[in-house]
Amino acid sequence: DKYQVSIKSFILLCSLINPNRSNSDQLMYQFKKGNILFFSLLVFATTVWLEFRFPDFAFFDGGLITFVLLTIFLKEDYYTYIFGVISFLFVFGTYFLDHDLSPTQVMFQHLFSMCLIAGSVLLVIFFKRLNREKDSEERQINALFHNTTEGIILANRTGEIVLINPAAERMFGYKREELLGQRIELLIPTRFTGNHQKYRDSFADDPKSRKMGHGRDLYA
C-alpha cells in the first residue's frame, strides 16, 4: 500500500488541554506597576488616617495587610519586604498613641497585628516563588515541545487539535494555523478515520500511557 508509512510523530490525546490557557506570569502581572503602587499607597494613606483618627480600633490594621497583599501583583520581591517593614514599623509606632484601652490590651492587639503582617509577607513571598518555579517549568516544557526533532500534536477529548510543534508542521506539510481547531482525523487517510474515532473515544474514556500504535498497524 503506497499510503503505508512509518509514522515518526506521536499524537498525544489529552482531555485536559485548554488552548486558551494563558501564561500564569502574564495573568499575575498584567496590571501596570504604577497603578498597583498608587492603589497600595492610597490604601496605606487611608489606613494611616483611620489609625490616627480611631487608635482603639485595631481592625483598621487590615488595611496594612491589604497594603502588603497587593504586592502579589508586583513581580519584584523587594516591594513585599519594603511594604511589610513599613507596615510593621507603623503598627509599632501607633502603640505609643493615646488609647482608652489598657496597656495590656493595646500591646496584645499590636502584637497580633504584627504577626498578621509578618504572615502576609511570608505568604506573598511563598506564592511568588511558587509561581516563578511553575513559570520556569512551563518555559522548559515549551522549549522541549517547540525544539524537539520529533513531531508532536496535542488534541483535546473531542479530537480537535490544540497544539502542534514546528517538527510536526514540517512532517505533515501543514502550517500551524491550518491545523489548530481541526480534527486529528485530518491527518489520517479517509478509510481509516472511522476506526480511529472509535480508538480515540476509547482512549478518552480510559486514558493510559502506552506506545503509539502498540498492537496495531499505523497508516498515514
Long-range contacts (C-beta under 8 A, 24 or more apart in sequence): 1-219, 3-189, 3-219, 3-220, 4-217, 4-219, 4-220, 5-219, 5-220, 6-218, 7-212, 7-213, 7-218, 7-220, 8-150, 8-151, 8-171, 9-150, 9-151, 9-152, 9-153, 9-167, 9-168, 9-171, 9-172, 10-150, 10-151, 10-152, 10-212, 11-153, 11-154, 11-155, 11-184, 11-212, 12-152, 12-153, 12-154, 12-155, 13-155, 13-157, 13-159, 13-184, 13-200, 13-203, 13-204, 13-207, 14-154, 14-155, 14-156, 15-156, 15-157, 15-204, 15-207, 17-154, 17-155, 17-156, 17-162, 17-163, 18-162, 19-156, 19-162, 19-163, 19-180, 23-135, 23-138, 24-131, 24-134, 24-135, 24-138, 25-131, 25-135, 28-72, 28-73, 28-131, 29-73, 29-74, 29-75, 31-73, 33-74, 36-70, 36-71, 36-73, 36-74, 37-74, 39-70, 40-67, 40-70, 40-71, 40-83, 43-67, 43-70, 44-83, 44-86, 44-87, 48-90, 51-90, 51-94, 52-94, 52-97, 55-94, 55-97, 55-98, 55-99, 56-99, 56-100, 56-101, 58-109, 58-110, 58-112, 58-113, 61-91, 61-113, 61-116, 61-117, 64-90, 64-91, 64-113, 64-117, 65-116, 65-117, 65-120, 68-117, 68-120, 68-121, 68-124, 69-120, 69-123, 69-124, 71-124, 72-124, 72-127, 72-128, 75-128, 77-125, 77-128, 80-121, 80-124, 80-125, 80-128, 81-121, 81-125, 83-121, 84-117, 84-118, 84-120, 84-121, 87-117, 88-114, 88-117, 88-118, 91-117, 153-179, 153-184, 153-187, 155-184, 155-200, 157-204, 159-183, 159-184, 159-185, 159-197, 159-200, 160-184, 161-186, 187-220, 188-219, 188-220, 189-219, 189-220, 192-219
